[in-house]
Amino acid sequence: MSFRSGFSGLVKNLSGKFGYELRRIKSVNTPTNKAESHPEYLRDSIVSGLDVNDYQEIKLGFLKPMPLLENSLFPLINKFANPEIIELGPGTGRWTRHIIDYLKNKNGGVLVLADHSEWILEFLKVYFEKNESSGLRLRYELCDGYNLPETIKDSTADIIFSANTFIAFGVYKLYTYSHDFYRKLKSGGYCIFDYIDIESEGGWKFLKLKTAEKLDYYTYHRFEAVNKIFLDAGFEFTESREYGKSTYLTYKKP
């Protein structure tokens, strides 16, 4: 079943327990759900008749994930027969849905979706409920926003991937997650994440745009600082790739 055709079923489910939660949300910044703007995206997508992730790309102009995934993440997945992948901060699954499709077309594997928002995790359980198969297993893990969940055993993950999550992190969280990533990855495993580089053209334009909008949600770093943190954790730097406002870095655990 496609994500688009499955969206009608998701909308129907909103009239039940999950929908009641959505109607109770009065602000996208409500501290109890920790879901940032995602409840608002979901509400507006239902009004527009679009899948929530299509809505973000069509109506809000978010960059499509496939160009980055095809050049950075998918080649790494090909290195492993049945990879265990952790996605940190999946949101409403805009990137996740493509990762799931790719794993289904390979030999499957395990995809762990980790987020600090119970709202997000409950949404994803409904959104992806028909996507598990004999070869692909999905897990949903709640984290504290500073570390990966302790329910994920050390040295078990082949790849850790995160898109549009580290762009809000200061150096403290960069440091804690770098060491946590190292702890959860197997030897030979990889992590990929993006940050906003103050010295990149896309990052600089984005800073000026968001400053004009008086939006201070995002953080801006230089490569030297981010790289120092991940090298200190024990990683080897392998790749840097700019995509839109973000710079995606890939590191390998020796």
Number of C-alpha atoms within 10 A of each C-alpha: 7 10 17 13 10 16 18 14 12 20 18 10 14 16 13 10 9 16 15 11 14 16 12 8 14 10 12 15 15 12 10 10 17 17 22 16 13 20 24 17 19 21 15 16 18 16 9 12 12 18 20 25 23 17 19 21 14 13 13 10 10 14 14 15 17 14 10 15 16 14 11 18 19 15 11 19 21 13 11 14 11 17 22 23 24 28 24 24 23 23 26 22 21 18 19 20 18 15 22 22 13 16 20 17 9 15 14 21 22 20 24 20 24 26 25 21 22 17 20 25 24 12 21 18 15 16 20 17 12 12 17 16 11 8 13 19 15 18 13 18 19 17 18 12 17 15 17 23 17 12 9 14 12 14 14 17 26 25 26 24 20 19 21 18 16 21 20 15 19 13 14 11 14 19 19 16 20 22 18 17 27 25 19 22 24 19 15 12 26 27 26 21 21 22 28 28 25 20 13 17 13 17 22 15 15 20 20 11 12 13 11 9 9 9 10 10 9 17 16 19 17 13 17 9 11 17 16 12 19 22 16 12 19 16 23 16 16 11 12 16 14 18 15 15 21 24 20 21 20 21 25 23 20 12
